[in-house]
Amino acid sequence: MDCKIFGSITTKGGVLVYIKNCNGFVVRLLSVMLFCLLPTASFAGSVASGDDTKISLYGSIKQYFVWGNGNYQKDYPANTAIRKSNLTTFNSYMGSTTLGFDIESDKISANIESDFEGDNNTLILLKAYFAYKLSDTLNLLIGQDEPLGELNTFSDNYYAMPGFDKTRPEGVSQVRLEGSFDLGSVSLLPAVAIENIYPYMFRDEEQEEKNISVKMPGVGAKLALEFPFFQQKAKTYAFFETQQVYFNNEDSHWPYIYGIGLQLPIKMVTLQSEFLYGKGSTHYVGLIEAVNKLGIETEVPRGYTDNGDSRRLRAYNIEANIALNDNWGIYGGYDKVNFMNALHNSNIQSADGKFVGVSYNLTKSTTLKLEYDNFKTYFYCPFHDELKKATANQILLSAQYNF
C-alpha cells in the first residue's frame, strides 16, 4: 500500500504520532492515540496537514463542590432564595467539563465543542460552526454558536448571578456576518446575525403552555469598540436581539432583549458592568427556581401573561477582578434583576446576588477558587398584597484544569 505521511503531532508526553494518506484514504490515527495512549501522555496540541489544515484539541476538566442554604435544587443549588427553608445541602458537579476541536485552513476556520451537561452527565453539543474569511476584515459564520448577546460576570458559580446566568448551555443556530476594523488605536467590531434565539427567551414550560412556534429566524446585531486605557485594552459594547413568535399559531408577538456593557482594566484591577432590558424575554436572564422543605417552588415570571401582556425586565451588575500577582487573585460583585409589570399572578418580583471569591493558579493550566454567594429574592404575596423577602447563602469550591 502506497502511504504518504502528510502530518504529525508530538504530544506533551513525547509520543510522535503520524497521520497518513494511503491511496487517497486518510487514516486518522489521532483518535487511536486518544484512546490507547491516554494514561501516558497529554494531548493538548495540534495536527498540521500537507494542505495547511491545522486541527487543535482543547478542553477543560472542572469539579465543583458546593454547600447551599435556602436555595435547594436537585442537582445544584439555585441562584434564587425561597422562604421557610433553612435546608442546607451539599452537591458536587462536573458537567461543565468541556472537549473541543478548532480547525483552521486558508479561508475556513471551524469549531466543535461539547460538554457533559446532559442528563446523567451525558455529552451534548455546544457549538458546531464554520466561518469563511471573506476578506481581511469580514467573516461569515454558519452553524451553532453563542448568541450575539453577552451575559458577563466574574462569578464562578455554575448558575452565575441573578440576571446574568446563561439560560441553556447550547448555542443557537445562526448565520452571522462579523467584522474587525482597525481604526488606529481603536478597533471596531460589528456583527449582524439571523438566529433562532427564542428558546433563550422562553422556558420550556411556557413554550408548551402557549404552543409557541416561529415562521422565520430572529435577528441580532452587536457593536463592540476596543480602545486603549492605561496602556491596556478596554471594551464597550451594545447588542439587540428579537424574534417573532406565535402563540397557538395565531397571536403574533415580538419579544426582545438589548444590553450595553463596559470592561475596564486599570493596572491590576479589571472592572466590568452590564445593563439589560427586555420585553417578553424573562427566561433570558437565567433565574433558577429553588424548592423548600414543603416542596413549594419559586416561580420565575412567564414572558407573557395568559392575557398576552408582555412582562418587562431590567438587570444590571457591577463587578471587579483584582490580580494580586501571577498566582493569586480576588473578585466580587453585585448583580440584580427586576421584573417590572403584570406580577399579580407571579411569584418572583426581583432577585439579587452578591459574591466574593479568591482564586489561586496552582499551575499555568490549573486554577482553584473559593467563593461565597449571598442571594436575596423578593416575592409578591397576593394574600397580603405585599412583598416578602427570602435569603440564601452558599459556599463553593472549584478546581479547573485546562488543556
Secondary structure, DSSP 8 states (H G I E B T S, - for coil): --EEEEEEEE-TTS-EEEEEEETTEEE-HHHHHHHHSTTT----EEEE-TTS-EEEEEEEEEEEEEEEES---SSS--SS--SS---EEEEEE-TT-EEEEEEE-SSEEEEEEEES-SGGG--EEEEEEEEEE-SSSEEEEEEEE--S---------TT-STT---S-SS-EEEEEEEE-EEETTEEEEEEEEEE--HHHHS-HHHHHHTTEE-SS-EEEEEEEEEEEETTEEEEEEEEEEE--EEETTTEEE--EEEEEEEEEEETTEEEEEEEEEEES-GGGG-----B-TTS-B-----SB-TTS-B-EEEEEEEEEEEE-SSSEEEEEEEEEEEE-S--TT-SEEEEEEEEEEEEEESSSSEEEEEEEEEEEEEEEETTTTEEEEEEEEEEEEEEEEE-
